[in-house]
Amino acid sequence: MTGYRFSFLLIFLFFLDFLYPISVQGSVKRGLSHEDIYAHVHPSFLKADHEDLKAELADRVLTPIDWQQKMNSSSWDVLCVGETHSEEYRKNISDFILSGLKFEHLLLESKASEIKPLLQGYQKNKSAILLSASVTQVFQSAFQNNSELRISGIERRSEQERLSLNETILLNRGKLSREAFIAQNIVEVYRPGEKTLALYGSLHCGKLNKGLGLDTPFFKLMEFYFRSQEMKVSNIRVIRADEHRVLSALLRQYGYLKGEPIVLSNLQELKPSVYNHQADLYALFKDYDNLVVIP
């Protein structure tokens, strides 16, 4: 009887694999083209859903230059730029976000005491390393648009690190965590009226991610403070198309990603009904206001 059940399970899994070649997370079986992925995204993702999503995205697709110009002509206070600490991503951030964006204050994931050496290295030999990767291009793009740019380090200070490690306050980690101190440091260095850009890890900048040990996502904490002061807070992230194959397949089917990057803007205004049954798209679109997608 046990063998019969096992055989039945194998047959069931075989047909399930045949019918649904894409998992909920968007992983793709080898050999499937973008068209195949699009055709088999999910049985519930019907043609009408595709047409709705295509129309919704069409109103929000911009070139990086157009997005920068739109930001420059609008009022905003804080923009969190989610990054991975690599030179490739910082180059893309420099090229497609910072190159034409005007702002007055740059926040870096470094201690305040480390900012001066970073700038000295950049000014002396055009070399600046932060978290094991160069930020030279970030500086070049930022200073190109504002020679008087102010730069602040928001990482925990030494006394804050000691407090975080104090055994008598371990039960109060939510208030004395690294992220809470960094949030406090951001509030301390912020000046009303300055357009402020934070170059920060993508986990911090995401609206939904709780992977940092907090009950509430870090960005939500910051958003709550700044919006309580009637300030406009937003976030943006750069991703390569191959990092999210379902999104890549859909965008290519819709006629995008033909060699040039695009910006998906104002994603929070998308009607959830056009994607909320597709779990991986929901998580991506709800996490960021804007996405730069690199072909």
Secondary structure, 3 states (H helix, E strand, C coil): CHHHHHHHHHHHHHHHHHHCCECCCCCECCCCCHHHHHHCCCCCCCHHHHHHHHHHHHCCEECHHHHHHHHHCCCCCEEEEEECCCHHHHHHHHHHHHCCCCCCEEEECCCHHHHHHHHHHHHHHCCCEECCEECHHHHHHHHHHCCCCEEEECCCCHHHHHHHHCHHHHHHHHHHCHHHHHHHHHHHHCCCCCCEEEEEEHHHHCCCCCCCCCCCCHHHHHHHHHHHCCCCEEEEEEEEHHHCHHHHHHHHHCCCCCCCCEEECCHHHCCHHHCCCCHHHHHHHHHCCEEEEEC
